């Protein structure tokens, strides 16, 4: 809980949950229970992925999550939707199906924002584990620790909203 400039106490979880619910109404996705919020205004070495259970109105998981090296070192500052840019993209995504690939258990996602991230699936932007990565940076994917990767993917696969913002 932190103090706002008006002297009132605010809970940062409340604003993340509120934004998740607002974005879920804006983007009509099949899975109404879970929304993944990724806050790229925070540095890469902090927890900035939030799994919101909208039925319970609470954050049920937080995690560190990668961004692409060409997006920035500590902070994500440069974004792209261009194939081969090796940069992260902002905006809304919907989760699709899982498969096992180069980075183990992975989740295909599709960008929902024309011009911002609509090429994500073609660019092979995924959720996957950090286990086989050579650094903390991805090529634009959302990589989480091996410890939570499968659980996160199993909860959100098949039509959940992922919203990435700065």
C-alpha positions as CSV (number, residue, x, y, z in Angstrom):
1,X,0.0,0.0,0.0
2,X,1.4,3.4,-1.0
3,X,0.4,7.0,-0.3
4,X,-0.8,9.0,-3.3
5,X,0.0,12.7,-3.7
6,X,-3.5,13.5,-2.3
7,X,-2.7,11.8,1.0
8,X,-5.0,8.9,0.3
9,X,-3.7,5.4,0.6
10,X,-3.9,3.3,-2.6
11,X,-3.3,-0.3,-3.3
12,X,-1.3,-0.9,-6.5
13,X,-3.0,-4.3,-6.9
14,X,-6.4,-2.5,-7.1
15,X,-5.2,-0.5,-10.1
16,X,-3.8,-3.5,-11.9
17,X,-7.0,-5.5,-11.3
18,X,-9.1,-2.6,-12.4
19,X,-7.1,-2.2,-15.6
20,X,-7.3,-5.9,-16.3
21,X,-11.1,-5.9,-16.0
22,X,-11.3,-2.8,-18.2
23,X,-9.1,-4.3,-20.9
24,X,-11.0,-7.6,-20.7
25,X,-14.3,-5.7,-21.5
26,X,-12.5,-3.9,-24.4
27,X,-11.1,-7.0,-26.0
28,X,-13.7,-9.8,-26.2
29,X,-11.7,-13.0,-25.5
30,X,-13.2,-16.5,-24.7
31,X,-11.5,-17.1,-21.3
32,X,-13.0,-14.5,-19.0
33,X,-11.3,-15.7,-15.8
34,X,-7.7,-14.9,-16.3
35,X,-5.9,-11.8,-17.6
36,X,-2.1,-11.5,-17.7
37,X,-0.9,-7.9,-17.2
38,X,2.8,-7.1,-18.0
39,X,4.1,-3.7,-16.9
40,X,7.1,-2.8,-19.0
41,X,7.6,0.5,-17.0
42,X,9.3,-1.7,-14.4
43,X,12.9,-3.0,-14.8
44,X,13.6,-6.4,-16.2
45,X,14.9,-7.8,-12.8
46,X,11.6,-7.1,-10.9
47,X,8.3,-8.9,-10.9
48,X,6.2,-7.1,-13.5
49,X,3.9,-9.9,-14.8
50,X,0.6,-10.2,-12.9
51,X,-1.9,-13.0,-13.3
52,X,-5.3,-11.5,-12.4
53,X,-8.2,-13.8,-11.5
54,X,-11.1,-11.6,-12.5
55,X,-13.7,-13.8,-10.8
56,X,-12.0,-13.3,-7.4
57,X,-10.7,-9.8,-8.2
58,X,-7.2,-10.6,-7.1
59,X,-3.7,-11.1,-8.3
60,X,-2.9,-14.8,-7.9
61,X,0.7,-14.8,-9.3
62,X,3.5,-12.4,-10.0
63,X,6.7,-13.1,-11.9
64,X,9.7,-11.6,-13.5
65,X,9.3,-11.7,-17.3
66,X,11.7,-11.0,-20.1
67,X,11.7,-8.4,-22.9
68,X,13.9,-8.3,-26.0
69,X,17.4,-7.0,-25.7
70,X,16.8,-4.6,-28.6
71,X,13.9,-3.2,-26.6
72,X,16.2,-1.9,-23.9
73,X,18.7,-3.0,-21.3
74,X,17.1,-2.6,-17.9
75,X,13.9,-0.9,-19.1
76,X,11.9,-1.7,-22.1
77,X,11.9,1.5,-24.2
78,X,11.9,0.5,-28.0
79,X,9.1,-1.5,-29.4
80,X,8.3,-3.0,-32.8
81,X,5.9,-5.1,-34.7
82,X,8.3,-5.8,-37.5
83,X,9.5,-9.3,-38.4
84,X,13.2,-9.7,-37.5
85,X,13.3,-6.6,-35.3
86,X,14.0,-8.7,-32.2
87,X,12.0,-6.2,-30.2
88,X,9.1,-6.6,-27.9
89,X,5.6,-5.3,-28.7
90,X,3.0,-3.6,-26.5
91,X,-0.8,-4.1,-26.6
92,X,-3.3,-6.8,-26.3
93,X,-2.9,-10.5,-27.2
94,X,-5.0,-13.6,-26.9
95,X,-3.6,-16.9,-25.9
96,X,-3.9,-19.9,-28.2
97,X,-2.5,-23.5,-28.0
98,X,0.5,-25.0,-26.4
99,X,3.4,-27.1,-27.9
100,X,6.8,-28.3,-26.9
101,X,9.6,-26.6,-28.9
102,X,13.1,-25.2,-28.6
103,X,12.3,-23.5,-25.3
104,X,10.3,-26.4,-23.9
105,X,6.6,-26.0,-23.0
106,X,5.4,-22.9,-24.9
107,X,2.2,-21.0,-25.6
108,X,1.3,-19.5,-28.9
109,X,-0.3,-16.0,-28.7
110,X,-1.9,-13.7,-31.3
111,X,-1.7,-9.9,-31.3
112,X,-5.0,-8.1,-31.3
113,X,-3.8,-4.5,-32.1
114,X,-3.4,-3.7,-35.8
115,X,0.0,-2.0,-36.4
116,X,1.2,-2.6,-32.8
117,X,1.4,-6.3,-32.4
118,X,-0.8,-8.0,-35.0
119,X,2.2,-9.8,-36.4
120,X,3.1,-11.5,-33.1
121,X,2.0,-15.0,-34.2
122,X,3.9,-14.8,-37.5
123,X,6.9,-13.5,-35.6
124,X,6.6,-16.5,-33.2
125,X,6.2,-14.4,-30.1
126,X,5.4,-16.9,-27.4
127,X,5.2,-17.6,-23.7
128,X,8.0,-20.0,-22.7
129,X,10.5,-20.8,-20.0
130,X,13.8,-19.0,-19.5
131,X,15.6,-22.4,-18.9
132,X,17.2,-22.7,-22.3
133,X,17.9,-19.0,-22.8
134,X,21.4,-17.7,-23.1
135,X,20.6,-14.4,-21.3
136,X,17.8,-12.6,-19.5
137,X,16.6,-11.2,-22.8
138,X,14.3,-12.8,-25.3
139,X,13.8,-12.2,-29.0
140,X,10.5,-10.6,-28.1
141,X,8.9,-13.5,-26.3
142,X,7.4,-13.5,-22.7
143,X,9.8,-15.8,-20.9
144,X,9.2,-16.7,-17.3
145,X,11.1,-19.0,-14.9
146,X,10.9,-22.8,-15.4
147,X,9.4,-22.9,-11.9
148,X,6.1,-21.2,-12.9
149,X,6.1,-21.5,-16.7
150,X,3.9,-24.6,-17.0
151,X,1.4,-23.5,-14.3
152,X,1.0,-20.1,-15.9
153,X,0.6,-21.5,-19.4
154,X,-1.9,-24.1,-18.2
155,X,-4.0,-21.4,-16.5
156,X,-4.1,-19.0,-19.5
157,X,-4.0,-21.2,-22.6
158,X,-7.1,-21.2,-24.8
159,X,-8.3,-17.7,-25.0
160,X,-7.0,-15.5,-22.1
161,X,-6.2,-11.9,-22.6
162,X,-2.6,-10.7,-22.2
163,X,-2.1,-7.0,-21.9
164,X,1.3,-5.4,-22.2
165,X,1.7,-1.7,-21.3
166,X,4.3,0.8,-20.3
